[in-house]
Amino acid sequence: MNEIGEVGIDGKVITGLANVEKMVELSSGCICCSIDDYRFDLAIQEIIETTRPHLVIIESTGLADPEPLAYRVKNAGLGLDGIITVVDAANVGRQLGETAVARAQIEAADFLVVNKTDLVDGAALAAVERRLARLNPRAERFRTVRGALDSEVLFATGVATYRSPRPLRQEAFERFLTRLPRVVLRAKGIVRFAGRDWHALFNFTCGRHELTWIRLEEAGEESQAVFIGRGLERLRERIEAELAACEVDEERRTGHA
């Protein structure tokens, strides 16, 4: 729990929730400006050792610049999955005029959740979305009322799967990621590249992708990937065919077939 005020109101609320096992409160202000790297790393490490989470979701204050926080997440040894910015549809124009951090939050986002759409009419909402598209054409936008939104896309829980025992050509695979259709919002997995001793953990979010190298106990372990988005069933065969085109036939390459 990250508190910026003198009184830890949110911390008291969180500890009263049924599913909260443990809470660590950082009371020195925003984690991306007041908490130093060492203490941030310790907090992350305590979370990992205590709960062994599949996913860590960090909610910063509304005053936070996301870029320093993204840098700290990576330095703490975590992969950056995605940046989500909630936009107040009724007040975003005023906020952009008053503070530079509002623009920074929009420009850094992978997902823009356009909230409070019930408080604006259709023309005003369209104008807001045009402005957001100019500031960040890459981000995927979702309209919400009171923040009600299915979390599977934001947090990568709905999947279509690819598995293969063959290694992939790295350059071809990275080209494949840059050419994914717009309807593919998320993709991630572990892949084995030809000529590499280490596997690569990859993450794709709204056109942005990153590779991180990891060593697995089984050197020849298969590649596995998941793809998440809208209407992917009709694209499944295309995605699988393009991935197959990245594969290297090891037997053919060594002259045994």
Backbone as CSV, one residue per row, in Angstrom:
resi,resn,N_x,N_y,N_z,CA_x,CA_y,CA_z,C_x,C_y,C_z
1,MET,0.859,-1.190,0.000,0.000,0.000,0.000,0.891,1.233,0.000
2,ASN,0.698,2.078,-1.005,1.504,3.276,-1.197,0.686,4.498,-0.777
3,GLU,1.136,5.205,0.253,0.390,6.350,0.770,1.141,7.648,0.505
4,ILE,0.412,8.689,0.050,1.045,9.990,-0.153,0.600,10.997,0.904
5,GLY,-0.509,10.721,1.608,-0.981,11.632,2.646,-0.392,11.306,4.006
6,GLU,-0.662,12.165,4.980,-0.136,11.956,6.329,-0.859,10.822,7.038
7,VAL,-2.129,10.599,6.691,-2.921,9.552,7.326,-3.150,8.422,6.337
8,GLY,-2.816,7.168,6.751,-2.912,6.026,5.846,-4.319,5.471,5.739
9,ILE,-5.222,6.208,5.102,-6.622,5.783,5.004,-6.737,4.484,4.214
10,ASP,-6.120,4.446,3.024,-6.255,3.269,2.162,-5.729,2.014,2.843
11,GLY,-4.658,2.160,3.599,-4.104,1.008,4.295,-5.093,0.414,5.273
12,LYS,-5.819,1.273,5.999,-6.816,0.792,6.953,-7.955,0.068,6.242
13,VAL,-8.332,0.581,5.057,-9.405,-0.060,4.286,-8.956,-1.415,3.764
14,ILE,-7.730,-1.461,3.204,-7.222,-2.697,2.595,-7.116,-3.812,3.629
15,THR,-6.634,-3.500,4.814,-6.466,-4.550,5.829,-7.794,-5.134,6.277
16,GLY,-8.901,-4.440,6.010,-10.204,-4.955,6.380,-10.830,-5.856,5.346
17,LEU,-10.192,-6.028,4.181,-10.745,-6.873,3.129,-10.464,-8.345,3.418
18,ALA,-11.407,-9.203,3.044,-11.351,-10.618,3.427,-10.163,-11.352,2.833
19,ASN,-9.757,-11.008,1.595,-8.731,-11.796,0.904,-7.310,-11.261,1.087
20,VAL,-7.133,-10.247,1.906,-5.803,-9.679,2.126,-5.090,-10.467,3.210
21,GLU,-3.957,-11.105,2.832,-3.196,-11.888,3.805,-2.214,-11.016,4.580
22,LYS,-1.603,-10.056,3.891,-0.601,-9.230,4.543,-0.497,-7.907,3.802
23,MET,-0.250,-6.817,4.534,-0.090,-5.523,3.903,1.206,-4.878,4.369
24,VAL,1.971,-4.353,3.409,3.160,-3.574,3.720,2.882,-2.157,3.264
25,GLU,2.934,-1.181,4.175,2.615,0.203,3.821,3.889,1.008,3.670
26,LEU,4.008,1.690,2.522,5.119,2.593,2.262,4.584,4.005,2.469
27,SER,4.904,4.613,3.595,4.243,5.861,3.989,5.039,7.114,3.645
28,SER,6.091,6.970,2.843,6.933,8.124,2.534,6.530,8.832,1.253
29,GLY,5.360,8.501,0.710,4.934,9.150,-0.523,4.974,8.195,-1.689
30,CYS,4.915,8.766,-2.885,4.803,7.960,-4.099,6.029,7.084,-4.302
31,ILE,5.815,5.805,-4.641,6.922,4.871,-4.792,7.862,5.262,-5.921
32,CYS,7.409,6.077,-6.868,8.296,6.400,-7.991,9.041,7.712,-7.782
33,CYS,8.843,8.388,-6.661,9.615,9.612,-6.450,10.190,9.725,-5.041
34,SER,9.537,9.136,-4.034,10.000,9.287,-2.651,10.665,8.042,-2.088
35,ILE,10.348,6.875,-2.629,10.933,5.635,-2.126,12.184,5.312,-2.947
36,ASP,13.328,5.144,-2.283,14.562,4.902,-3.029,14.581,3.479,-3.598
37,ASP,15.519,3.265,-4.539,15.583,1.989,-5.247,15.760,0.811,-4.290
38,TYR,16.591,0.991,-3.260,16.876,-0.104,-2.335,15.609,-0.542,-1.609
39,ARG,14.842,0.411,-1.086,13.625,0.082,-0.354,12.550,-0.462,-1.289
40,PHE,12.517,0.049,-2.501,11.563,-0.486,-3.482,11.883,-1.950,-3.763
41,ASP,13.158,-2.257,-4.013,13.564,-3.647,-4.271,13.229,-4.543,-3.093
42,LEU,13.445,-4.057,-1.852,13.130,-4.850,-0.670,11.636,-5.151,-0.583
43,ALA,10.806,-4.132,-0.893,9.358,-4.330,-0.839,8.912,-5.368,-1.865
44,ILE,9.457,-5.273,-3.078,9.129,-6.240,-4.130,9.580,-7.636,-3.721
45,GLN,10.796,-7.736,-3.172,11.324,-9.032,-2.763,10.474,-9.655,-1.656
46,GLU,9.995,-8.832,-0.725,9.155,-9.348,0.355,7.842,-9.896,-0.198
47,ILE,7.263,-9.196,-1.167,6.025,-9.671,-1.799,6.259,-11.019,-2.477
48,ILE,7.363,-11.123,-3.224,7.662,-12.358,-3.955,7.902,-13.520,-3.003
49,GLU,8.693,-13.284,-1.953,9.010,-14.363,-1.014,7.804,-14.773,-0.177
50,THR,6.910,-13.826,0.093,5.763,-14.122,0.950,4.659,-14.837,0.193
51,THR,4.381,-14.410,-1.029,3.195,-14.920,-1.734,3.494,-15.642,-3.041
52,ARG,4.742,-15.536,-3.555,5.115,-16.131,-4.848,4.040,-15.835,-5.895
53,PRO,3.804,-14.554,-6.209,2.695,-14.188,-7.089,2.978,-14.491,-8.554
54,HIS,1.905,-14.740,-9.292,2.010,-14.881,-10.746,2.149,-13.506,-11.396
55,LEU,1.520,-12.511,-10.793,1.500,-11.155,-11.344,1.517,-10.158,-10.203
56,VAL,2.309,-9.113,-10.346,2.336,-8.023,-9.374,1.719,-6.794,-10.033
57,ILE,0.666,-6.250,-9.426,0.019,-5.044,-9.948,0.367,-3.887,-9.022
58,ILE,0.996,-2.860,-9.580,1.399,-1.694,-8.793,0.497,-0.523,-9.179
59,GLU,-0.273,-0.037,-8.217,-1.085,1.158,-8.452,-0.379,2.346,-7.823
60,SER,0.127,3.226,-8.670,0.799,4.416,-8.148,-0.245,5.484,-7.841
61,THR,0.179,6.614,-7.309,-0.755,7.708,-7.057,-1.108,8.375,-8.386
62,GLY,-2.148,9.178,-8.358,-2.546,9.894,-9.570,-1.566,10.962,-9.985
63,LEU,-0.548,11.212,-9.152,0.455,12.241,-9.451,1.724,11.655,-10.050
64,ALA,1.738,10.360,-10.308,2.991,9.683,-10.646,3.283,9.696,-12.140
65,ASP,4.562,9.899,-12.470,5.056,9.708,-13.831,5.372,8.225,-13.991
66,PRO,4.785,7.525,-14.964,4.983,6.074,-15.063,6.388,5.643,-15.481
67,GLU,7.108,6.487,-16.199,8.397,6.063,-16.744,9.417,5.697,-15.669
68,PRO,9.630,6.513,-14.634,10.569,6.107,-13.576,10.148,4.817,-12.879
69,LEU,8.848,4.630,-12.703,8.363,3.408,-12.056,8.620,2.191,-12.940
70,ALA,8.400,2.332,-14.254,8.689,1.235,-15.181,10.169,0.868,-15.130
71,TYR,11.020,1.871,-15.035,12.465,1.637,-14.922,12.792,0.876,-13.643
72,ARG,12.164,1.246,-12.537,12.428,0.580,-11.263,11.946,-0.865,-11.267
73,VAL,10.803,-1.100,-11.898,10.285,-2.461,-11.994,11.295,-3.354,-12.694
74,LYS,11.844,-2.898,-13.797,12.821,-3.691,-14.541,14.098,-3.881,-13.732
75,ASN,14.538,-2.818,-13.042,15.755,-2.921,-12.236,15.588,-3.864,-11.055
76,ALA,14.344,-4.057,-10.615,14.084,-4.968,-9.500,14.035,-6.422,-9.960
77,GLY,14.256,-6.653,-11.257,14.294,-8.011,-11.781,12.965,-8.528,-12.289
78,LEU,11.961,-7.654,-12.402,10.661,-8.064,-12.905,10.523,-7.680,-14.374
79,GLY,9.683,-8.416,-15.102,9.347,-8.033,-16.463,8.205,-7.039,-16.438
80,LEU,8.284,-6.019,-17.302,7.208,-5.034,-17.386,6.128,-5.575,-18.305
81,ASP,4.966,-5.878,-17.730,3.883,-6.478,-18.502,3.096,-5.423,-19.263
82,GLY,2.664,-4.374,-18.612,1.882,-3.346,-19.279,1.650,-2.163,-18.368
83,ILE,1.414,-0.998,-18.972,1.093,0.224,-18.234,-0.348,0.591,-18.555
84,ILE,-1.164,0.738,-17.513,-2.588,1.041,-17.653,-2.849,2.423,-17.063
85,THR,-3.433,3.309,-17.849,-3.774,4.641,-17.366,-5.285,4.815,-17.405
86,VAL,-5.861,5.216,-16.275,-7.292,5.501,-16.195,-7.501,6.986,-16.478
87,VAL,-8.346,7.279,-17.464,-8.603,8.657,-17.896,-10.005,9.071,-17.452
88,ASP,-10.104,10.215,-16.821,-11.391,10.778,-16.409,-11.988,11.505,-17.609
89,ALA,-12.962,10.892,-18.263,-13.510,11.464,-19.495,-14.125,12.839,-19.269
90,ALA,-14.639,13.090,-18.075,-15.303,14.361,-17.800,-14.317,15.489,-17.495
91,ASN,-13.092,15.151,-17.085,-12.156,16.181,-16.623,-10.785,16.135,-17.272
92,VAL,-10.575,15.247,-18.246,-9.235,15.080,-18.793,-8.719,16.349,-19.471
93,GLY,-9.609,17.130,-20.104,-9.166,18.375,-20.737,-8.566,19.332,-19.734
94,ARG,-9.238,19.507,-18.605,-8.713,20.381,-17.550,-7.421,19.832,-16.969
95,GLN,-7.353,18.514,-16.765,-6.151,17.908,-16.183,-4.943,18.067,-17.100
96,LEU,-5.156,17.917,-18.394,-4.049,18.097,-19.340,-3.568,19.543,-19.359
97,GLY,-4.480,20.473,-19.123,-4.095,21.877,-19.101,-3.379,22.292,-17.835
98,GLU,-3.616,21.554,-16.742,-3.066,21.956,-15.437,-1.756,21.281,-15.081
99,THR,-1.513,20.060,-15.605,-0.326,19.327,-15.165,0.301,18.523,-16.298
100,ALA,1.617,18.547,-16.369,2.324,17.804,-17.412,2.266,16.303,-17.187
101,VAL,2.082,15.883,-15.923,2.108,14.451,-15.634,0.898,13.739,-16.244
102,ALA,-0.219,14.462,-16.429,-1.383,13.835,-17.067,-1.036,13.410,-18.489
103,ARG,-0.333,14.249,-19.208,0.098,13.905,-20.568,1.084,12.743,-20.540
104,ALA,2.018,12.769,-19.581,3.006,11.689,-19.474,2.332,10.351,-19.216
105,GLN,1.289,10.348,-18.374,0.577,9.110,-18.069,-0.145,8.562,-19.296
106,ILE,-0.704,9.444,-20.092,-1.401,9.014,-21.311,-0.410,8.509,-22.346
107,GLU,0.678,9.221,-22.534,1.651,8.848,-23.565,2.370,7.548,-23.233
108,ALA,2.541,7.230,-21.962,3.259,6.023,-21.572,2.392,4.772,-21.595
109,ALA,1.081,4.929,-21.705,0.151,3.818,-21.499,0.160,2.812,-22.649
110,ASP,-0.002,1.538,-22.282,-0.342,0.500,-23.246,-1.863,0.399,-23.378
111,PHE,-2.571,0.635,-22.268,-4.030,0.597,-22.235,-4.551,1.886,-21.606
112,LEU,-5.528,2.504,-22.271,-6.198,3.682,-21.732,-7.629,3.301,-21.378
113,VAL,-7.947,3.334,-20.090,-9.300,3.040,-19.621,-10.019,4.380,-19.497
114,VAL,-10.910,4.659,-20.443,-11.626,5.939,-20.470,-12.855,5.791,-19.570
115,ASN,-12.738,6.319,-18.367,-13.756,6.113,-17.335,-14.707,7.305,-17.237
116,LYS,-15.800,7.119,-16.510,-16.837,8.134,-16.285,-17.508,8.550,-17.597
117,THR,-17.655,7.607,-18.510,-18.285,7.930,-19.789,-19.762,8.281,-19.624
118,ASP,-20.346,7.935,-18.486,-21.748,8.284,-18.229,-21.925,9.759,-17.898
119,LEU,-20.830,10.463,-17.657,-20.915,11.873,-17.284,-20.708,12.814,-18.463
120,VAL,-20.483,12.279,-19.668,-20.285,13.117,-20.855,-21.201,12.628,-21.972
121,ASP,-21.539,13.539,-22.897,-22.372,13.121,-24.020,-21.499,12.531,-25.129
122,GLY,-22.162,12.012,-26.168,-21.440,11.317,-27.227,-20.414,12.179,-27.934
123,ALA,-20.758,13.442,-28.198,-19.829,14.332,-28.899,-18.591,14.619,-28.055
124,ALA,-18.812,14.862,-26.761,-17.683,15.142,-25.867,-16.775,13.925,-25.741
125,LEU,-17.384,12.735,-25.661,-16.588,11.514,-25.545,-15.768,11.287,-26.809
126,ALA,-16.362,11.518,-27.954,-15.637,11.361,-29.221,-14.456,12.330,-29.287
127,ALA,-14.658,13.554,-28.803,-13.574,14.541,-28.794,-12.449,14.097,-27.868
128,VAL,-12.797,13.529,-26.704,-11.791,13.013,-25.770,-10.981,11.903,-26.428
129,GLU,-11.655,10.986,-27.095,-10.953,9.858,-27.697,-10.072,10.297,-28.869
130,ARG,-10.498,11.306,-29.617,-9.640,11.838,-30.688,-8.369,12.443,-30.093
131,ARG,-8.520,13.139,-28.987,-7.348,13.741,-28.342,-6.419,12.667,-27.802
132,LEU,-6.964,11.645,-27.202,-6.142,10.547,-26.698,-5.407,9.845,-27.835
133,ALA,-6.080,9.664,-28.961,-5.452,9.006,-30.111,-4.288,9.822,-30.650
134,ARG,-4.406,11.144,-30.593,-3.287,11.989,-31.030,-2.104,11.873,-30.063
135,LEU,-2.395,11.827,-28.773,-1.335,11.752,-27.768,-0.673,10.376,-27.738
136,ASN,-1.461,9.328,-27.991,-0.927,7.967,-27.931,-1.696,7.078,-28.907
137,PRO,-1.272,7.045,-30.181,-1.993,6.237,-31.176,-1.830,4.733,-30.982
138,ARG,-0.816,4.306,-30.231,-0.547,2.876,-30.053,-1.467,2.231,-29.027
139,ALA,-1.860,2.974,-28.001,-2.588,2.394,-26.873,-3.978,1.907,-27.278
140,GLU,-4.408,0.812,-26.658,-5.766,0.311,-26.818,-6.661,1.028,-25.816
141,ARG,-7.849,1.453,-26.264,-8.757,2.199,-25.399,-9.994,1.370,-25.047
142,PHE,-10.443,1.515,-23.795,-11.657,0.861,-23.320,-12.535,1.907,-22.647
143,ARG,-13.826,1.894,-22.948,-14.774,2.793,-22.294,-15.369,2.109,-21.067
144,THR,-15.443,2.841,-19.954,-15.995,2.243,-18.736,-16.847,3.247,-17.961
145,VAL,-17.699,2.698,-17.131,-18.461,3.461,-16.139,-18.102,2.887,-14.772
146,ARG,-17.634,3.737,-13.873,-17.165,3.322,-12.545,-16.075,2.245,-12.631
147,GLY,-15.297,2.278,-13.689,-14.155,1.371,-13.821,-14.502,-0.074,-14.049
148,ALA,-15.767,-0.385,-14.387,-16.178,-1.781,-14.564,-15.669,-2.307,-15.904
149,LEU,-14.739,-3.265,-15.842,-14.095,-3.769,-17.047,-13.597,-5.184,-16.816
150,ASP,-13.823,-6.058,-17.793,-13.284,-7.413,-17.715,-11.763,-7.329,-17.704
151,SER,-11.137,-7.990,-16.754,-9.690,-7.823,-16.561,-8.833,-8.750,-17.407
152,GLU,-9.416,-9.665,-18.198,-8.586,-10.678,-18.840,-7.616,-10.089,-19.859
153,VAL,-8.026,-9.017,-20.550,-7.112,-8.398,-21.510,-6.054,-7.573,-20.786
154,LEU,-6.484,-6.781,-19.805,-5.539,-5.919,-19.083,-4.469,-6.734,-18.376
155,PHE,-4.864,-7.872,-17.796,-3.932,-8.647,-16.983,-3.564,-9.991,-17.603
156,ALA,-3.913,-10.167,-18.879,-3.451,-11.323,-19.664,-3.851,-12.661,-19.055
157,THR,-5.150,-12.878,-18.904,-5.610,-14.148,-18.353,-6.416,-14.990,-19.339
158,GLY,-6.854,-14.423,-20.473,-7.558,-15.200,-21.492,-6.591,-15.520,-22.613
159,VAL,-6.497,-16.773,-23.068,-5.389,-17.142,-23.941,-5.810,-18.025,-25.106
160,ALA,-5.037,-17.932,-26.187,-5.016,-18.927,-27.262,-3.563,-19.384,-27.326
161,THR,-3.303,-20.694,-27.471,-1.962,-21.220,-27.169,-1.225,-21.717,-28.398
162,TYR,0.128,-21.534,-28.348,1.054,-22.082,-29.354,2.135,-22.851,-28.621
163,ARG,2.454,-24.046,-29.110,3.539,-24.844,-28.536,4.302,-25.507,-29.676
164,SER,5.639,-25.585,-29.536,6.439,-26.235,-30.567,7.767,-26.705,-29.978
165,PRO,8.230,-27.916,-30.352,9.535,-28.393,-29.876,10.698,-27.831,-30.690
166,ARG,10.416,-27.186,-31.816,11.479,-26.697,-32.699,11.940,-25.292,-32.298
167,PRO,13.235,-25.007,-32.435,13.727,-23.656,-32.150,13.271,-22.681,-33.233
168,LEU,13.294,-21.409,-32.901,12.866,-20.361,-33.823,14.061,-19.510,-34.238
169,ARG,13.957,-18.910,-35.418,14.937,-17.919,-35.844,14.580,-16.585,-35.188
170,GLN,15.532,-16.030,-34.430,15.228,-14.846,-33.623,14.787,-13.665,-34.472
171,GLU,15.505,-13.350,-35.537,15.148,-12.193,-36.362,13.757,-12.357,-36.951
172,ALA,13.455,-13.566,-37.429,12.139,-13.813,-38.017,11.046,-13.677,-36.954
173,PHE,11.321,-14.157,-35.742,10.330,-14.083,-34.671,10.068,-12.633,-34.277
174,GLU,11.118,-11.829,-34.170,10.917,-10.423,-33.809,10.179,-9.669,-34.904
175,ARG,10.440,-10.000,-36.176,9.668,-9.400,-37.268,8.199,-9.795,-37.155
176,PHE,7.959,-11.055,-36.811,6.592,-11.538,-36.625,5.865,-10.721,-35.557
177,LEU,6.543,-10.411,-34.441,5.917,-9.629,-33.377,5.562,-8.220,-33.849
178,THR,6.422,-7.603,-34.652,6.145,-6.238,-35.115,5.004,-6.199,-36.122
179,ARG,4.651,-7.352,-36.713,3.606,-7.386,-37.745,2.292,-7.987,-37.244
180,LEU,2.192,-8.241,-35.948,0.951,-8.806,-35.428,-0.224,-7.856,-35.689
181,PRO,-1.393,-8.396,-36.049,-2.558,-7.537,-36.295,-2.941,-6.740,-35.053
182,ARG,-3.598,-5.621,-35.271,-3.989,-4.719,-34.182,-4.882,-5.416,-33.164
183,VAL,-5.655,-6.422,-33.603,-6.576,-7.096,-32.671,-5.828,-7.947,-31.646
184,VAL,-4.546,-8.246,-31.890,-3.732,-8.945,-30.890,-3.227,-7.899,-29.903
185,LEU,-3.782,-7.930,-28.712,-3.436,-6.932,-27.699,-2.301,-7.390,-26.810
186,ARG,-2.226,-8.686,-26.550,-1.206,-9.220,-25.660,-0.634,-10.495,-26.249
187,ALA,0.617,-10.743,-26.008,1.236,-12.038,-26.295,2.432,-12.172,-25.368
188,LYS,2.652,-13.380,-24.866,3.827,-13.604,-24.036,4.115,-15.093,-23.972
189,GLY,5.347,-15.414,-23.592,5.718,-16.808,-23.502,7.221,-16.970,-23.392
190,ILE,7.662,-18.218,-23.485,9.077,-18.566,-23.452,9.407,-19.277,-24.750
191,VAL,10.397,-18.796,-25.471,10.746,-19.381,-26.767,12.223,-19.751,-26.799
192,ARG,12.514,-20.760,-27.612,13.897,-21.220,-27.784,14.365,-20.791,-29.168
193,PHE,15.463,-20.030,-29.218,16.006,-19.562,-30.481,17.162,-20.450,-30.926
194,ALA,17.259,-20.648,-32.216,18.357,-21.429,-32.781,19.691,-20.752,-32.474
195,GLY,20.682,-21.562,-32.059,22.012,-21.038,-31.790,22.164,-20.353,-30.449
196,ARG,21.139,-20.406,-29.588,21.201,-19.760,-28.278,21.139,-20.814,-27.173
197,ASP,21.992,-20.669,-26.158,21.961,-21.584,-25.019,20.825,-21.238,-24.056
198,TRP,20.465,-19.956,-23.983,19.420,-19.505,-23.071,18.111,-19.362,-23.829
199,HIS,16.998,-19.525,-23.101,15.680,-19.256,-23.660,15.375,-17.759,-23.538
200,ALA,14.370,-17.320,-24.275,13.938,-15.924,-24.203,12.517,-15.854,-23.675
201,LEU,12.329,-15.034,-22.664,10.995,-14.707,-22.184,10.558,-13.459,-22.955
202,PHE,9.448,-13.540,-23.699,9.017,-12.385,-24.472,7.677,-11.878,-23.972
203,ASN,7.483,-10.571,-24.126,6.221,-9.941,-23.759,5.858,-8.930,-24.836
204,PHE,4.628,-9.032,-25.357,4.119,-8.109,-26.371,2.852,-7.467,-25.817
205,THR,2.818,-6.136,-25.823,1.645,-5.414,-25.337,1.360,-4.237,-26.259
206,CYS,0.263,-4.330,-26.994,-0.197,-3.227,-27.854,0.920,-2.669,-28.733
207,GLY,1.613,-3.554,-29.426,2.643,-3.132,-30.374,4.041,-3.014,-29.802
208,ARG,4.178,-3.047,-28.486,5.502,-2.962,-27.853,5.930,-4.345,-27.416
209,HIS,7.184,-4.735,-27.724,7.642,-6.045,-27.274,9.025,-5.965,-26.648
210,GLU,9.292,-6.894,-25.721,10.568,-6.978,-25.037,10.991,-8.430,-24.923
211,LEU,12.304,-8.674,-24.957,12.871,-10.004,-24.749,13.766,-9.968,-23.517
212,THR,13.657,-11.010,-22.687,14.520,-11.169,-21.519,15.094,-12.574,-21.551
213,TRP,16.398,-12.711,-21.339,17.058,-14.013,-21.449,17.029,-14.737,-20.105
214,ILE,16.662,-16.024,-20.142,16.603,-16.839,-18.934,17.221,-18.209,-19.222
215,ARG,17.831,-18.810,-18.208,18.400,-20.144,-18.347,17.475,-21.166,-17.697
216,LEU,17.044,-22.149,-18.481,16.180,-23.202,-17.974,16.979,-24.485,-17.783
217,GLU,16.516,-25.336,-16.854,17.224,-26.585,-16.594,17.229,-27.489,-17.816
218,GLU,16.113,-27.545,-18.545,16.028,-28.364,-19.750,16.377,-27.508,-20.953
219,ALA,17.562,-27.713,-21.532,18.033,-26.868,-22.633,17.141,-26.970,-23.863
220,GLY,16.560,-28.129,-24.099,15.763,-28.318,-25.295,14.269,-28.153,-25.074
221,GLU,13.888,-27.528,-23.963,12.471,-27.394,-23.642,11.727,-26.644,-24.738
222,GLU,10.479,-27.034,-25.004,9.724,-26.479,-26.120,9.384,-25.009,-25.913
223,SER,9.088,-24.348,-27.038,8.610,-22.972,-26.990,7.119,-22.973,-26.680
224,GLN,6.693,-22.023,-25.864,5.285,-21.885,-25.517,4.916,-20.410,-25.546
225,ALA,3.756,-20.102,-26.120,3.326,-18.716,-26.205,1.811,-18.635,-26.124
226,VAL,1.324,-17.513,-25.593,-0.112,-17.258,-25.544,-0.398,-15.923,-26.228
227,PHE,-1.547,-15.861,-26.884,-1.965,-14.657,-27.607,-3.361,-14.274,-27.139
228,ILE,-3.555,-12.987,-26.860,-4.781,-12.501,-26.242,-5.272,-11.299,-27.028
229,GLY,-6.579,-11.268,-27.286,-7.128,-10.122,-28.005,-8.573,-10.345,-28.377
230,ARG,-9.017,-9.621,-29.376,-10.409,-9.672,-29.798,-10.549,-10.565,-31.034
231,GLY,-11.436,-11.562,-30.960,-11.738,-12.399,-32.114,-10.541,-13.142,-32.670
232,LEU,-9.690,-13.679,-31.784,-8.463,-14.319,-32.262,-8.690,-15.673,-32.909
233,GLU,-9.827,-16.305,-32.670,-10.050,-17.632,-33.256,-9.961,-17.600,-34.773
234,ARG,-10.450,-16.521,-35.372,-10.389,-16.448,-36.837,-8.969,-16.181,-37.348
235,LEU,-8.074,-15.766,-36.457,-6.678,-15.509,-36.838,-5.734,-16.601,-36.354
236,ARG,-6.256,-17.580,-35.643,-5.386,-18.581,-35.025,-4.534,-19.311,-36.057
237,GLU,-5.142,-19.762,-37.147,-4.386,-20.493,-38.161,-3.300,-19.620,-38.774
238,ARG,-3.616,-18.353,-39.022,-2.615,-17.433,-39.589,-1.441,-17.247,-38.636
239,ILE,-1.734,-17.028,-37.346,-0.671,-16.832,-36.362,0.199,-18.079,-36.248
240,GLU,-0.432,-19.245,-36.195,0.325,-20.488,-36.087,1.181,-20.737,-37.328
241,ALA,0.648,-20.391,-38.518,1.413,-20.573,-39.754,2.625,-19.644,-39.788
242,GLU,2.452,-18.406,-39.347,3.570,-17.463,-39.338,4.626,-17.859,-38.313
243,LEU,4.196,-18.421,-37.185,5.159,-18.930,-36.219,5.898,-20.144,-36.767
244,ALA,5.173,-21.023,-37.463,5.822,-22.200,-38.063,6.875,-21.777,-39.072
245,ALA,6.633,-20.668,-39.768,7.607,-20.174,-40.743,8.875,-19.665,-40.070
246,CYS,8.805,-19.361,-38.762,9.991,-18.917,-38.006,10.801,-20.095,-37.476
247,GLU,10.234,-21.305,-37.516,10.876,-22.463,-36.918,12.042,-22.973,-37.757
248,VAL,12.982,-23.592,-37.092,14.130,-24.228,-37.738,13.969,-25.729,-37.591
249,ASP,14.022,-26.445,-38.713,13.965,-27.920,-38.693,15.365,-28.413,-38.370
250,GLU,15.596,-28.818,-37.116,16.956,-29.176,-36.678,17.491,-30.398,-37.425
251,GLU,16.615,-31.389,-37.709,17.091,-32.568,-38.417,17.521,-32.222,-39.827
252,ARG,16.706,-31.388,-40.493,17.040,-30.995,-41.861,18.303,-30.150,-41.886
253,ARG,18.442,-29.285,-40.848,19.597,-28.382,-40.799,20.889,-29.152,-40.576
254,THR,20.836,-30.267,-39.851,22.061,-31.052,-39.576,22.281,-32.156,-40.596
255,GLY,21.386,-32.262,-41.583,21.591,-33.222,-42.659,21.145,-34.634,-42.366
256,HIS,20.289,-34.823,-41.349,19.821,-36.164,-41.004,18.476,-36.503,-41.609
257,ALA,17.910,-35.602,-42.376,16.599,-35.862,-42.988,16.530,-35.172,-44.334
